[in-house]
């Protein structure tokens, strides 16, 4: 296995034959570092990379998020397809905007209560124990309530979204291939997500419900795309008018029924 250290950075940057001073200047100026697919199993001391903004470590064997105390300037962190089981040690990353953790072994979304500017969280396709679903820590969700705009939770055995309703600035939810099946639960969270523009629920049982698409389009007036297909404004207006007309007819029929009942009693 391979440990991520300054020596590994030097080796991959082609700085073997340069002076220490030259290499030191190089890493201090480094803003992007790509060490994906290098069989790395642990993150060592990278404290010289103080200006690092984007770190690619996907497709490795990393089992713990650690030694990122130096990384106060990182905005994008790519850790998908590793062996990480816990979200931890991210509090120093005050400027982190995008976090990619798909394809790991995480069972609970937690440890994000100190990451105040996170805009995107990609945590799809975790290797979960049989029969279990991905869980969410309320403390982390509340901390992300005002910042998070993109959330990818696809393929995680998720069967309800109610606890995610606190994410008031969510604009895109990708929840493909889960176990969502109740329209009322979905309609409840759509009322809370007033900035939602895109939602993808492809591969969930809910997609087979009668008038599934129509009900979502009417419920979320901000939605521009559903399951990868653009929503036409003309379509939405038609559905809203149809729903209003149906409600009016129902009310009229109820009034007539009440009137008939009153006449019979008289």
C-alpha positions in Angstrom: 0.0 0.0 0.0 1.0 3.6 -0.5 0.9 6.5 2.0 0.2 10.0 0.7 3.2 12.1 1.6 5.3 14.9 0.2 7.7 12.3 -1.3 4.8 10.9 -3.3 3.8 14.3 -4.5 7.4 15.0 -5.6 7.5 11.6 -7.4 4.3 12.3 -9.3 5.2 15.9 -10.0 8.6 15.0 -11.6 10.6 16.9 -9.0 13.0 14.1 -8.2 16.1 15.8 -9.3 15.3 19.3 -8.2 16.5 21.0 -5.1 14.6 20.9 -1.8 14.1 24.7 -1.9 12.7 24.5 -5.5 10.3 21.8 -4.5 9.2 23.7 -1.4 8.3 26.7 -3.5 6.5 24.5 -5.9 4.2 22.8 -3.3 3.5 26.1 -1.6 2.1 27.5 -4.9 0.2 24.3 -5.7 -3.6 24.8 -6.0 -4.6 21.6 -7.6 -3.3 18.1 -6.8 -4.5 14.9 -8.6 -3.4 11.7 -6.9 -6.3 9.5 -8.0 -5.9 5.8 -8.6 -2.5 5.6 -6.9 -3.3 2.7 -4.5 -3.0 5.2 -1.6 -4.3 3.8 1.7 -3.6 6.7 4.1 -3.1 10.5 4.0 0.1 11.7 5.6 1.6 15.1 6.3 0.8 17.6 3.5 1.2 20.7 5.6 3.4 22.4 3.0 0.5 22.5 0.5 -1.1 25.5 2.2 -2.6 27.0 -1.0 -4.2 23.8 -2.1 -7.8 24.4 -3.3 -8.7 21.2 -5.2 -7.6 17.7 -4.1 -8.3 14.6 -6.1 -7.9 11.3 -4.2 -10.7 9.2 -5.7 -10.2 5.5 -6.7 -7.7 4.7 -3.9 -7.8 2.6 -0.8 -8.0 5.4 1.8 -9.9 4.2 5.0 -9.8 7.4 7.0 -10.1 11.2 6.4 -7.2 12.6 8.3 -4.3 15.1 8.3 -6.2 17.8 6.5 -5.6 20.4 9.2 -3.5 22.4 6.8 -6.3 22.5 4.2 -8.1 25.7 5.2 -8.2 26.8 1.5 -9.6 23.6 0.0 -12.9 24.2 -1.9 -13.2 20.8 -3.7 -12.4 17.4 -2.1 -12.7 14.2 -4.2 -12.7 11.0 -2.1 -15.1 8.8 -4.0 -14.4 5.1 -4.4 -12.2 4.6 -1.3 -12.8 2.6 1.9 -13.9 5.4 4.1 -16.5 4.4 6.8 -16.8 7.7 8.7 -17.0 11.4 7.8 -14.6 13.0 10.2 -11.8 15.6 10.7 -13.3 18.1 8.2 -13.8 21.0 10.5 -10.5 22.8 9.4 -11.8 22.9 5.9 -13.7 26.2 6.4 -13.9 27.0 2.6 -15.0 23.5 1.5 -17.8 23.9 -1.1 -17.9 20.5 -2.8 -17.4 17.1 -1.2 -17.4 13.8 -3.1 -17.7 10.6 -1.1 -19.6 8.3 -3.4 -18.8 4.6 -3.4 -17.4 4.4 0.2 -18.5 2.5 3.3 -20.3 5.3 5.1 -23.5 4.4 7.0 -24.3 7.8 8.6 -24.0 11.3 7.2 -22.4 13.1 10.1 -19.3 15.2 11.0 -20.4 18.1 8.8 -21.6 20.4 11.5 -18.5 22.6 11.3 -18.3 22.8 7.5 -20.3 25.9 7.1 -20.0 26.7 3.4 -20.6 23.3 1.8 -22.7 23.7 -1.3 -22.6 20.2 -2.8 -22.5 16.8 -1.1 -22.2 13.6 -3.3 -22.6 10.5 -1.2 -24.2 8.0 -3.6 -23.8 4.2 -3.7 -22.4 3.5 -0.3 -21.4 -0.1 0.5 -24.0 -0.6 3.2 -24.6 -3.7 5.3 -27.4 -5.9 3.9 -30.9 -4.5 4.7 -29.6 -1.1 6.0 -30.1 2.4 4.6 -28.0 5.5 4.7 -28.8 7.6 7.8 -28.5 11.3 8.4 -27.4 13.0 11.6 -29.8 15.9 12.4 -27.0 18.1 13.7 -25.1 17.9 10.4 -28.3 18.5 8.4 -29.2 21.6 10.4 -25.7 22.9 9.9 -26.1 22.4 6.1 -29.6 23.8 6.0 -28.7 27.2 4.5 -25.7 26.3 2.4 -26.3 23.0 0.7 -27.8 23.3 -2.8 -26.8 20.0 -4.5 -27.3 16.6 -2.8 -26.7 13.2 -4.4 -28.0 10.3 -2.3 -28.6 7.8 -5.1 -28.5 4.0 -4.5 -28.5 4.0 -0.7 -31.8 2.1 0.2 -33.4 5.4 1.3 -37.2 5.1 1.8 -38.2 8.6 3.0 -37.0 12.2 2.6 -38.8 13.9 5.5 -35.6 14.6 7.6 -34.0 16.3 4.6 -36.8 19.0 4.5 -34.5 21.3 6.6 -32.3 21.8 3.6 -34.1 25.0 2.6 -31.7 26.0 -0.2 -31.7 22.7 -2.0 -31.8 23.3 -5.8 -31.0 19.8 -7.0 -31.7 16.4 -5.4 -30.5 13.2 -7.1 -32.0 10.2 -5.3 -32.0 7.6 -8.1 -32.4 3.9 -7.4 -33.7 4.1 -3.8 -36.8 2.8 -2.1 -39.1 5.9 -2.1 -42.7 4.9 -2.5 -45.1 7.3 -0.7 -46.4 10.3 -2.6 -47.7 12.1 0.5 -44.2 12.1 2.1 -42.7 13.4 -1.1 -45.3 16.2 -1.5 -44.6 17.2 2.1 -40.9 17.9 1.5 -41.6 19.5 -1.8 -43.6 22.2 0.0 -40.4 23.0 2.1 -38.0 23.0 -0.8 -39.0 26.3 -2.3 -35.8 26.7 -4.3 -35.8 23.2 -5.9 -35.0 23.3 -9.6 -34.2 19.7 -10.4 -35.1 16.4 -8.9 -34.3 12.9 -10.2 -36.1 9.9 -8.6 -35.6 7.4 -11.5 -35.7 3.8 -10.3 -37.8 4.4 -7.2 -41.1 2.5 -6.6 -42.8 5.9 -6.4 -42.3 6.5 -10.1 -44.9 3.8 -10.8 -47.7 5.6 -8.8 -50.7 6.9 -10.8 -50.2 10.5 -11.9 -46.7 10.6 -10.2 -45.3 13.2 -12.6 -48.4 15.4 -12.6 -48.6 15.5 -8.8 -45.0 16.6 -8.5 -45.2 19.2 -11.2 -48.3 20.8 -9.5 -46.8 20.6 -6.0 -43.4 22.2 -6.9 -43.9 25.4 -8.9 -40.1 26.1 -9.0 -39.2 22.7 -10.5 -37.7 22.9 -14.0 -36.6 19.3 -14.5 -38.0 16.0 -13.3 -36.2 12.7 -13.8 -33.9 14.2 -16.4 -36.7 15.7 -18.4 -37.5 19.4 -18.7 -40.9 20.6 -17.4 -42.7 22.8 -19.9 -44.5 25.8 -18.3 -47.5 25.2 -20.6 -47.7 21.7 -19.1 -47.6 23.0 -15.6 -50.3 25.6 -16.3 -52.6 23.0 -17.8 -52.2 20.7 -14.8 -52.8 23.5 -12.3 -55.9 24.6 -14.2 -57.1 21.0 -14.4 -56.6 20.5 -10.7 -58.4 23.7 -9.9 -61.3 22.8 -12.2 -61.5 19.3 -10.6 -61.5 20.8 -7.1 -64.3 23.3 -8.1 -66.4 20.4 -9.5 -65.9 18.4 -6.3 -67.0 21.4 -4.2 -70.0 22.0 -6.3 -71.1 18.4 -6.1 -70.7 18.4 -2.3 -72.8 21.5 -2.1 -75.5 20.0 -4.2 -75.4 16.8 -2.1 -75.8 18.9 1.1 -78.7 20.9 -0.5 -80.5 17.6 -1.5 -80.0 16.2 2.0 -81.4 19.4 3.5 -84.5 19.2 1.2 -85.1 15.6 2.2 -84.9 16.5 5.9 -87.3 19.4 5.4 
